[in-house]
């Protein structure tokens, strides 16, 4: 794959494209950037990268070093499309709610994913027991790239630096 390939995929974000075309182009771009194989899905690439890191014996896999899930990449791509339309001042009237954003109060916030960060079985066993703030890599939740929750020993996911400030988007209400 070449820079010509990336340029072709990027044109999707400048044209009048639909949600599916944008999601596909975005996934293809992420696959290219993370060294995916031809015809490989982003989720399979993520799993392959995860498995290769586990096999070399790392204590934990740093989530930020993995490609995004296809679901997270879709919403990132939709927001990218929306932002590109704003920047080029396209006359097309589009609303952020239709392109990967949601409102909470008077704030416009990104939809990061509509899927949980990990399977329920895994989420049930990961929790921290931090005494203060959960602001370092000693926090088990932070170390694994998930927010603290009600299951955590001390913080309970309330008033710590590793808990979401706002509730997750309820997509059924948007």
N, C-alpha and C positions, 0 to 999 in steps of 0.2 A: 504494500500500500504506500502511496506517495502523498506529497503535499497537494497534488492535483486532486486526489481522492478526497482529502479533507476539504478542499475548496468547493468541490461539488456538493458534499454533504452540508457545508455551511450555507450554501445558496438556499437551502430549504428554509432557513431562518429569515431570509430576505424576501422570499416569494410569498404569495398567498397560499399557505399550506394549511392542511387540517391537522388535528391533534395526532392522528395516527402517523402521518408523514413526519411530523416533528419528533415524536417519540422514537420512531425508527432511526431517523438521521442522528438524533442525540445518542442513542445506544451505539450506533455504528462509530461515531466519533470517540466515545468513551472506550470502545473495544480497541480502536486503533491506538489511542493514547496509552492504554495499559498493556499493549502488546498481545492482544487477543488473536486467536487463530481464525482463519476464514471459516464462516458458517457457525462460529461458536456464539452462544448467547452470553450476555453480560453476567447473568447469574451463574452460569457454568464457569466462566472465567474467574469470577469472585471465589467460587468454591475451590477451583484449581489453585489459585494463588494462596488461599487459606491453607489448603492441605499441604502445599509445598513448604509453607512457613512452619507448620506443625511438625512436619517430618524432620526438619533440621534441628528440632529440639528447643525452640524458643519457649520460654516459660509461659508467655501469653502472646497472642497476636494483636498487634496494634491495629485497631479497626481502621484508623485513618490511612493506613498503608494499602488497604484493599480497594478495588474498584467499587463504585456504588452498586446497589441492587438495581435491577431494571426498573423497579417501581420508583425509587428515589431519582434515578436518572431521567425518568419520564417527567417528573415534576420539575426537575432542574431545567430540562429542555423546554418545557412549556413556559417557564419564567424567562428563560433566555429569549425565546421568540417574542414574548410580550415586551421585554425590555428593548430588543432590537427595533421593534415597531415604534416604540416611544422615541428612541434616539434618532431614527431616520425621519421622524415626524410624518409617518405614513398617514394618509387620510382615512384609512380604515379605522372605524370606531370599534375598539375592543375593550373589554372590561377585565381587570386583573383577576376577578373571581373566577373567570372562565379559563385562566391561564396559570394555574399553580399557586394561587394566593387565597387566603381567607381573611375575614375580618374578625377581630376580637375587640369589642368596645369600639374605639375610634382608630384602631391600629390595623394596618395591612401587614399580614405576616405570611411567610412562605409555608406551603405544605411540604414538609420534608419527605413524608411517605404516608401511605395509607395502610401499611403493614407494620406489625410489631418489629422491634429491632432484632429480635431473635425468637426462635421457637419457644413456646410457653414452658416446656420442660426445662430449658436452659435458663430462662428468666427466673424460674422458681428457685434455682439453686444459687444464683448470683445475687449477693447482697453484701453490704459493708457493715462494719461495726465501728465506724469512725467516731471519735469523741468530739471533734470540732470541725465544722465547715465542709468537710469532704473536698478540700481544695488542692490536694496533692495526689500524686500517682500512687500513694499508699492506699487511697480509696479504691476498693475492689471494683465498685461500680464504674468509677471514672476510668480505671485501668482497662476495663473491658468495653468502654465506649457506650455505656448505657446510663440513663438517668437514675438517680436514687429513687426509691419507691417506699411505699408504706411498709414493705417487708424488711427494710434496713433496721438494724439493731438500735441505733441511737437517734439518728436524724429523722427517720421515718419519711424521708423525702420532703420534709418541710423545713424551710429556712436554712437550707444548706446551699452551697455554691454549685452543686451538681444536680439540682432539681429544676425542672422546667418552671419558668415564671408564670406561664399561662397554660391553660388547659389545652389539650390536643383538639384539633379541628374535628367537629362532628360533621362529616361529609353528608350525612342525611339531611342536615339543616341548610346546606348551601345549594 
